Amino acid sequence: MANFHVRSNSLPSKSHPIVNYVEDQLCRLRSSEGTSTSATSVITKLASLRDLHEGINNLLQMPSTQQALCHENSEKWTNKLLEESLGLVDLCGFARDVVSLTKGSVQDLQSSIRRNRVLKSVLILLSGENGKQRNWSFLSKFTRTSRVDSERDQERGAESLLSLELHKSGKDIDVQNVLKQLKASEMAIQELEEEVDAFFSSLVKTRVSLLNALNH
């Protein structure tokens, strides 16, 4: 909205609190340009964009703004504004889908690593020259437990039992660090997804307010 300028006595004064709020949010966003592109920085910028659109939405609710938008001299400007607002909604919707797919991929990768970890650990146990009877007994115990527990409980129980057995046998598979990193990534993506969803909602809300103002 900052890319368009309409001179009208009907527009709110620059000293109005809502106008000041919108300008402050714009200044904050401009000052953050070129800064870090880390997940935390992106989330912070999305929050600022959401706050900006909340301010724009409040601005659109004002009678003076609605009168200015409905003025015949503003028709070209308002049509351009509607077109660009739709583009923002579509772009944000696409970004939301990408984030959701990324989160799903990370979760699938975590599950795959856990399953492979269990399978590889079982194979290591069974391939040992010593204690084969104990290993088969352990595998039988795990199989009986798997019939009762849920899939998640199976994974947790299997990892606990295998960790104990591998510790006893002096063997270990170091994938815990990878799983921790994936978990951290999943949490960051989850936070990003929530912020993108909130920003998407604010964009839709702003567009609806704009349409309502034009049809007022």
Contacts in CASP RR format, 6 or more apart in sequence:
PFRMAT RR
TARGET T0000
AUTHOR 0000-0000-0000
METHOD contacts of the structure
MODEL  1
MANFHVRSNSLPSKSHPIVNYVEDQLCRLRSSEGTSTSATSVITKLASLR
DLHEGINNLLQMPSTQQALCHENSEKWTNKLLEESLGLVDLCGFARDVVS
LTKGSVQDLQSSIRRNRVLKSVLILLSGENGKQRNWSFLSKFTRTSRVDS
ERDQERGAESLLSLELHKSGKDIDVQNVLKQLKASEMAIQELEEEVDAFF
SSLVKTRVSLLNALNH
1 22 0 8 1.000
1 56 0 8 1.000
1 81 0 8 1.000
2 26 0 8 1.000
4 77 0 8 1.000
4 80 0 8 1.000
4 81 0 8 1.000
6 68 0 8 1.000
6 73 0 8 1.000
6 74 0 8 1.000
6 77 0 8 1.000
8 68 0 8 1.000
8 71 0 8 1.000
8 73 0 8 1.000
8 74 0 8 1.000
10 64 0 8 1.000
10 65 0 8 1.000
10 67 0 8 1.000
10 68 0 8 1.000
10 71 0 8 1.000
11 64 0 8 1.000
11 65 0 8 1.000
11 68 0 8 1.000
12 18 0 8 1.000
12 19 0 8 1.000
12 59 0 8 1.000
12 62 0 8 1.000
12 64 0 8 1.000
12 65 0 8 1.000
13 19 0 8 1.000
14 20 0 8 1.000
14 23 0 8 1.000
18 55 0 8 1.000
18 58 0 8 1.000
18 59 0 8 1.000
18 62 0 8 1.000
19 59 0 8 1.000
21 55 0 8 1.000
21 58 0 8 1.000
22 52 0 8 1.000
22 55 0 8 1.000
22 56 0 8 1.000
22 59 0 8 1.000
25 48 0 8 1.000
25 51 0 8 1.000
25 52 0 8 1.000
25 55 0 8 1.000
26 52 0 8 1.000
28 48 0 8 1.000
29 45 0 8 1.000
29 48 0 8 1.000
29 49 0 8 1.000
29 52 0 8 1.000
32 41 0 8 1.000
32 44 0 8 1.000
32 45 0 8 1.000
32 48 0 8 1.000
35 41 0 8 1.000
39 188 0 8 1.000
39 189 0 8 1.000
39 191 0 8 1.000
39 192 0 8 1.000
40 188 0 8 1.000
42 192 0 8 1.000
43 191 0 8 1.000
43 192 0 8 1.000
43 195 0 8 1.000
46 192 0 8 1.000
46 195 0 8 1.000
46 196 0 8 1.000
46 198 0 8 1.000
46 199 0 8 1.000
47 195 0 8 1.000
47 198 0 8 1.000
49 199 0 8 1.000
49 202 0 8 1.000
50 195 0 8 1.000
50 198 0 8 1.000
50 199 0 8 1.000
50 202 0 8 1.000
53 199 0 8 1.000
53 202 0 8 1.000
53 203 0 8 1.000
53 205 0 8 1.000
53 206 0 8 1.000
54 202 0 8 1.000
56 206 0 8 1.000
57 202 0 8 1.000
57 205 0 8 1.000
57 206 0 8 1.000
57 209 0 8 1.000
59 65 0 8 1.000
60 66 0 8 1.000
60 69 0 8 1.000
60 206 0 8 1.000
60 209 0 8 1.000
60 210 0 8 1.000
60 212 0 8 1.000
60 213 0 8 1.000
61 209 0 8 1.000
61 213 0 8 1.000
65 213 0 8 1.000
66 213 0 8 1.000
66 216 0 8 1.000
68 74 0 8 1.000
69 78 0 8 1.000
69 210 0 8 1.000
69 213 0 8 1.000
69 214 0 8 1.000
70 213 0 8 1.000
70 214 0 8 1.000
70 216 0 8 1.000
78 210 0 8 1.000
78 214 0 8 1.000
81 210 0 8 1.000
82 207 0 8 1.000
82 210 0 8 1.000
82 211 0 8 1.000
82 214 0 8 1.000
85 203 0 8 1.000
85 206 0 8 1.000
85 207 0 8 1.000
85 210 0 8 1.000
86 207 0 8 1.000
88 203 0 8 1.000
89 200 0 8 1.000
89 203 0 8 1.000
89 204 0 8 1.000
89 207 0 8 1.000
92 196 0 8 1.000
92 199 0 8 1.000
92 200 0 8 1.000
92 203 0 8 1.000
93 200 0 8 1.000
95 196 0 8 1.000
96 193 0 8 1.000
96 196 0 8 1.000
96 197 0 8 1.000
96 200 0 8 1.000
99 189 0 8 1.000
99 192 0 8 1.000
99 193 0 8 1.000
99 196 0 8 1.000
100 193 0 8 1.000
102 189 0 8 1.000
103 186 0 8 1.000
103 189 0 8 1.000
103 190 0 8 1.000
103 193 0 8 1.000
106 182 0 8 1.000
106 185 0 8 1.000
106 186 0 8 1.000
106 189 0 8 1.000
107 186 0 8 1.000
109 182 0 8 1.000
110 179 0 8 1.000
110 182 0 8 1.000
110 183 0 8 1.000
110 186 0 8 1.000
113 175 0 8 1.000
113 178 0 8 1.000
113 179 0 8 1.000
113 182 0 8 1.000
114 155 0 8 1.000
114 159 0 8 1.000
114 179 0 8 1.000
115 155 0 8 1.000
117 159 0 8 1.000
117 162 0 8 1.000
117 173 0 8 1.000
117 175 0 8 1.000
118 155 0 8 1.000
118 158 0 8 1.000
118 159 0 8 1.000
118 162 0 8 1.000
120 173 0 8 1.000
121 162 0 8 1.000
121 165 0 8 1.000
121 166 0 8 1.000
121 173 0 8 1.000
122 139 0 8 1.000
122 142 0 8 1.000
122 162 0 8 1.000
124 166 0 8 1.000
124 171 0 8 1.000
124 173 0 8 1.000
125 135 0 8 1.000
125 138 0 8 1.000
125 139 0 8 1.000
125 162 0 8 1.000
125 165 0 8 1.000
125 166 0 8 1.000
125 169 0 8 1.000
126 132 0 8 1.000
126 135 0 8 1.000
126 136 0 8 1.000
126 139 0 8 1.000
128 135 0 8 1.000
128 169 0 8 1.000
135 165 0 8 1.000
138 161 0 8 1.000
138 165 0 8 1.000
141 161 0 8 1.000
142 158 0 8 1.000
142 161 0 8 1.000
145 154 0 8 1.000
145 157 0 8 1.000
146 154 0 8 1.000
146 158 0 8 1.000
149 157 0 8 1.000
166 172 0 8 1.000
166 173 0 8 1.000
END
